[in-house]
Structure formats: C-alpha cells, structure tokens
Amino acid sequence: MTWPVEEGFSFNKYKKQYLKSLYLKLGLEHKEQIDIEFNQRLKENKELLSKCIDPNNLTYTNLSTGLVIGMIQSGKTSSMEMICNLARDNGFRLVIVLSGTVGSLTKQTKERLYKSTNGICWKRIFIPGSADEEQLSRGKRMREVSQEISNAFDTWDNDIYENNEKRTVFILSMKGIKRLEKLHHLISTLKEQDNRVSEVPVLIIDDECDHASLNRRRQSVFDTDLVNLRYPPQFASLKEGEDIDDFLHDNLVSIEELIYLNQKKLDNSNDIKIGEVYQVSTNESATHKRIKHLRKFFKNSSYIGYTATPYANLLQDTWNNLSPNFAQVLNPGEEYTGSKFFFANTDNRNKYIRHIPPSDLFNLENHNDYPSSLKEAIRFFILG
C-alpha cells in the first residue's frame, strides 16, 4: 500500500539550494539536463517514501523495512538528502541516519546532510565519539538533549506553530558499538521524559546497510552451549493480559521466526501459551543487535537501507528484522561513468582501458622491477 507524498517547505528549500549549486558548478548551459535528472530522482524518492509507513495514518504497530539499491558513486547520498526533506514535509517527527563505520566518510556524510537539513524546521543531533570535544554523556547533557527533542515534538502537537515551524529531529550516528549505545541511552532517557516517543513516526536510514548491520553470527538454534557465547539468545514469555502483537513487537520477532525458533513447542500462533518461555532470537552480532533494539523503541517506524551490493541483504532469513519487504532501484544520471560505461562500450573500452604487457608482470614477479605501466597508472590515479 502506498500513499501520496507531498512536496513542502523543507523540500522546496532543499531543492532551491541543490539546483543552484549544480547550476553554478556545471553551468546554466546544462540546466535542462540537470532539471531532468533531478525530477527523475524526485520521482524515485517519492516512490520510495510512499512505500514506508504513512506518518499521518498510523496503526497500533506499524513497521516496514526497505532496501535502496544504487550503483557506486551514483547519487545515494543525494537520495538520502532528498528523502530526509520529503520525510519531514510529510510528517515524520524523527529521522535517524546510521552513517557507516569509517570516520572520514561519516564526516563527509554529516557535512552534506547537515547542509541539506538546516533551518527552523530541523533539530539536528550528532552522536559523538570518545575523541569529540562535546560529549553526550549519561548525565545532565543527555537530559538536556532529550528535552530539546521533546520541545521539537511539541511543535507538531501545538497549533500555534506554522507548518514551516514544525521541527523534525535529525540524529546522525556512526554504526560503532559505543555510539549506538549512546544513541540507545539518549532514546531511553527521552522515553522516560516523554511518553510520545514510542508512538511518533520514525524514519531510520542505514548507509551501507550490508556492512556491519547484518547478523554475522550464525549458530544452530538447538545448540545447548548457547549460553556460553558472548551474545546468547534471548528468551521471553507471554504475560497474563499481554497482547500477542505487543509480545512480538517488544521482542522484535515475527510470528514466523518465533515458530521457527521454537519448533518443538509451536506449530502456529494458537499454540502460544501464557507463562511459557520461548526463544525470541538467535545469537546476534553486536552492531546488528543494537540496530535491531533501536527499532524496538518505536511502534511506528520505517527502516531504509542503502547499498550498492545488496546480495547479503537479499539472502538473509526473510523473517529477520532487517530483511526488506520493499525495494527501490536508483537509476544513475546520464553522465554516470560506471563499469558499463568502461567495459560494455567497445569505443570506450579501447579509449580508456590499458592492458598490462605480460613482460611487465614477469619483471615484477621475478626481478622486483616496478614496470612503467604501474607507475603510469599510479600517476593517473593521483591526478584523477
């Protein structure tokens, strides 16, 4: 089920800024092509967002998981910029971006996303590392930031604020374990202060979602030594008066996975008994476990993972919390130069591809003589 995505104040501000920068960079003579490609990207991102939960038509528990596939250096970060602004304009109160595990790349992502999510309609928060000057500690600073988030939520619930004054909270964090733990503590502190947290519509964006996010720890569900592992499986029981849907959400397990993990006890959902202890997860790698539990805070959220290499995401168990139930392919622009440009076209292959002479390989292997072709390649790489 999809819903109509509107273009509002934040998106229009982003659009004006983004197009202006491209006109200046590439020249107005390319304006027509720039506009065509921007509108194509807008169409793709509106389609993508429409597959997420509708932030203005929430059910009691509403979760969705999507996968965005784009070629290397083809505009995935631009898509994130656009989807953030569209999400804000359409009612998402909280946007969380998990920006990978490499510090230098996260710095680039932060600079770009902060530039495109600025102004009165945003409250931006960066989850710092141990080397950052401003620490988001577990004390006063954590409570202050939590209050700032609550104040931003107030702008959506109070009619005194105009649409352009409604503030969406934007949180950026790397996927390092310590940073994710700080993010968890921030949301926990916020939840203690503000009971709206579990109900607000949330968009979680995972950059390079095939790296670190997936569960890399495999273990038989019937292994009796599970408790000796660092991340043992979790167990839970249905309490008296507890709804089954609540039980599944609180433990981030689907009914299909619950039945699979408890094959000796369950054949279908009708077999679930009050007080009976059930296994609700297998052994999980550290980052995967923390991302999974981040989703546990929110009853209405969509998770979108971006990657150029989606194979692991598509091959994981379909009941996994990060297994996609929808996908979107991002088409590269007309001027994109990827493998198809260099290898599929004969003229380009002859023009750009340089073959290494067999004699160069022989001299390198047998005489430690660095061939001229290698030196030339390094020079081209540095200049490029």
N, C-alpha and C positions, 0 to 999 in steps of 0.2 A: 504494500500500500504506500503510495506516495502522496505528498501534499504540496500545495503551491508555495514556492519560495519567492519572497518579495525582496526588492532592492530598496534599501532605506538610507538613512542619514550616514551611517558609518561606511557602508559600501560606496556610496557616491563620493564621499570624501577620499576614500582609498583610490577609487577609480580615477578621479581627477589628478591626484598626486602621482599615481603609477604611470598613466599615459603621458603626463607632462614630462616625466623623467625619460621615457623612451623617445619621445619626440626630440628632446634635446640631445640625447645620446646618438640616435640613428639618423636624425634629420627629418624635416617635415616632408621631404620627397617620398619617405616610406610610410607616411601617415595611413594611407589606405590599407596597406598590408598589416600594419600594427593594429588597426581597429578590427580588421577581420579576425586576426588571431586572438585578440582579447575577447571578442564576442564568442568565439568558439570555446575558449577556456571558460568563459562565464557560463555558457550552456552546459558544459560538462560538470562544473562545480554546483550549479543549481540542481542538476540531476542527482549529483552525489548527495547533497544535503537533503533533498526530498526523500531519500531512502533511509535517512536517520529518523529518530523519533520526532514526532511533531511536538515542539515545545509548548504549543498552545492547545494541545488536545491530549493531555496525559492520562494514562490509566494508572491503576494502583502500582503495578510493577511493569516497567517498560524498558527493556534493554535491547540494543541492537549492536551488531559488530560488522564493520565493513573493511574492505581491502581496496586500496587505491594503487594501481599499477602504472608506473611511468618509466620511461627509459632514463638511463643515466644522464644527468645534467640536462633534462628536458623540460624543467619547469615545475617540479614537485613542490619546491618551497613557495613558488608563486601561487600554486594551488592552495597551500596552507594559508597564505596571507588572505586570499580571496574568501576561503571557506570560513575563516575566523570572522571576517566582517559581515558576511552573509548570516552566519550563526547569530551574531549579536543583534542584527536588524530583525531577525525572525524569532527572537525571544529566548535564546539560550542565556542563562544567567551566569554560567561558569564555563570557561574554556580552559582545558589543561593540555599543555603541549609537552610531550616527553621527547627530548631532542637528541637522543643518541648517547654515546659513551665517550666521544672524543671531544676534549675541551675546546680545541681550536675551531672545530666545526660548530659546536654549540654557541661559541661566541659569534660566529657569522650568522647563525640562525637567529640568535637573540637580537642582533642589530637590525636584521631585516624585519622580523616580526614586531619588534618594538616600534620601528618606523611606521609600520602599516596599522598598528593598533594604538595610536596615540590620540589624545584629546579628551574631552569631557566625558565621553561615553565609555571610557575604559578605566579599570583599576588594574594596574599591572603589578605582578609579584614575581620575583625571581628567587628560586630556591638555591641558596649559595652553598659552596663547598667549604671545606675547612680553611682554605687559603684566602677566601674572600674577606674583605675588610668588615662588611656588615654581616654579622652572624644572626641567623634566625634561630635563636636559642630556644630552649624549652621554658624559659621564664617570661619576663614581662614583655619582651619583644614579640614573642609568639602570640600572647594575648592581645597586644596592640594590633597586630596584623589581622587577627581573627575579627576584631571589632571593625576594622576597616572593610573587611569583606561583608560583614553584616550590614554596615552602612550602605554598601553598594547594592545589596539585595533590597534594602528599603526603597531605593529609587524605583524599583519595579512595582512595589506594592502600594505606593503613595501617589494619588492622582495629582498632587501638586507639581510633580515633575513632568516636563515636556518629554516627548519621545527622544529627542536628541540628548536629554539629560539622564536617561536611564543608563546605568553603568553596569556593564558586564565585566566580571572578574576574569583576568587573563593570568594564568600561572604557568611559568616556564621552568622546567626542571630537567636535568640530565637523568639518565637511567641508572646512575650509580646507586649502589645499595644504600649508602649513608644519606644521599639526597632524597631518595624515595622514602626513607624512614622519616626525614624531616617533613616531607610533604604529608605523610600519614599523620604525623603528630599535629601538624597545622590543621588538617581537616578534623581530627579528633577533638582538638581544642575548640574549633569553630562549632562542632556539633554539640558540645557541652553548653555553649553560649547561645546557640540559635537552632531551634528545632525545625527550621525550614530546610536545613541542609539536605536531608535525605529526599526531599520532595522536589528540589529545584532541577530544572532540565540542564543536563551537563553534556558537553562535547569533549571527549578525550582524543587527542591526536598523537599518534605514535610515529615519530620519524624513524626510518629504517627499522620497521617493525619485525623484520626477520632476524635482526641482530639483538641478542640478549633477552628479548621479550618472551620468546617461546620457551616452553618447558624442555630443557635439555637433559633432565634426569629421568631415566627410564628404569622401571622396576616392576616386577610381577606383582599383581595385586594380592596374590596368595602367599607371598614370601613372609615367613614367620619372623624374620630378622629386621623388619621394617623399623622397629622402634630404636634400633641401634644406629640408624642413619641420622645425618645432621638435620635433614628436613623430613621428619617422619610424616606419614599420612595423618590426616585429621579424622576424627570420629565425632559424631553428634547424634543426639536423639530427639525425636519429636516430643515436645512437651504438651501437657494437658491444656487444651484450649488453643493451641497454636495451629494456625492455618498451614496447610502443606506448601502453598505458594510462598509464604513467609519463610518457612523452613528451608526451602530450596534457594531463595534469594540470599538469606543470611549466611548460607554456607557456599554460595556461588557454585551450585551444582545443578545440572539439568536432570530431569526425571530419567532420561535415557542413561546418563552417566551414573546416576545413583543405582539404577537397576544393574548396570554392568559391574560396578564395583562390589555389589552385594548379591551376586548371582545365586548364592546358596540360600539367601533369605527372601529375595524378591523376584517375582515374575512380572508384576505390573504395579501401578501406583496404589491399587486397592490393598496390596499386601503390607503397606507401611503401617506400623503399629506404634502407638504412644508408648514411650519409655524404652523402646528397643534401640540399641546402639547400632549406628550404621557408619560405614566408611564413606566419607564425602569427598575425599581427594586422594590421589596417588602422591608419591614423592615428587616434589616440585623444586626446580632450581630457584635460587634466591631472588633474582630480578623478576622472573615470571610470577612468583608467589606474591611479591609486593604489588605488581601491576594488577593482578587478579583481586587482591584485597583492597586496592584503591577503588575498584568498581563496586565493592561491597558497601561503600558509604552511601551510594546513590541508587535510588529506586528507579530513576528515570534518566538514563544515560545512553549515549551512543559512543562507541569506540571506532575510530578510523585509523587504520594502519597504512602507512605509505612505504612502498618499496619498489625497487627495480628488479628484484629477484624474489618472486613470490612462492617459490616451489615448496619450501618448508611450511609456509602458512597454509598452503592448499593441501598438504599431505598429513597435517596433524589430525588427531581424532576430531570428528565433526562435533562432538559434544563439548570439546574444550572451550573454556570461557573466551578464548581469543580466536576461535575458528570463525571465519567470516560467513555471514548469511546473506551478504550482498557485496558486489564489487563494482568498481568503476575504472575504466582504462582512460588514461590521459594521452591524448594524441599530441605529438611534438609539433612545433611550428614548421613552416615551410623551409626555413633556413637551417633546420636542425641537421647536424653532421654526426651521425652515429655509425654503427657498423654497416648498416645498409648502404649509406652514402659511399663509404670507402670500398666495400667489397662486392656489393651487388651490381654496381655500375662498372662496365668494362673500361670506359674512358677514365673514370675517377681512379680505378684500380691501377691503371697504367701511369696515371699522372702523380698519384700520391704514395703508392706503395713501393718501398725499396727492398729488394731481395738481398739477403746476405750471401756473398760468394762463399762457396764451400771451402776455399783456401783460407778465408778469414777464420772460420771455425776450427780448421786444422791447426793454424798457427796459435790460436788462443788456447786450445786444449793441450798442445804439445810443447809450445815454446813460451807460454805466458806472454805472448805478444798481443797487446791490445790493438785490434785492427782499426783501420781508418774509418770503416763503416760504423763501428761502435762510437768512435769519437764524434763523428758527424751526427749520429742520432742523438747523442747527449747534447750537442750544441743546439740542435733543433728543439729539443725538449725544453731547454733553458730559455731560449728565445720565445718559444710558444707560450 
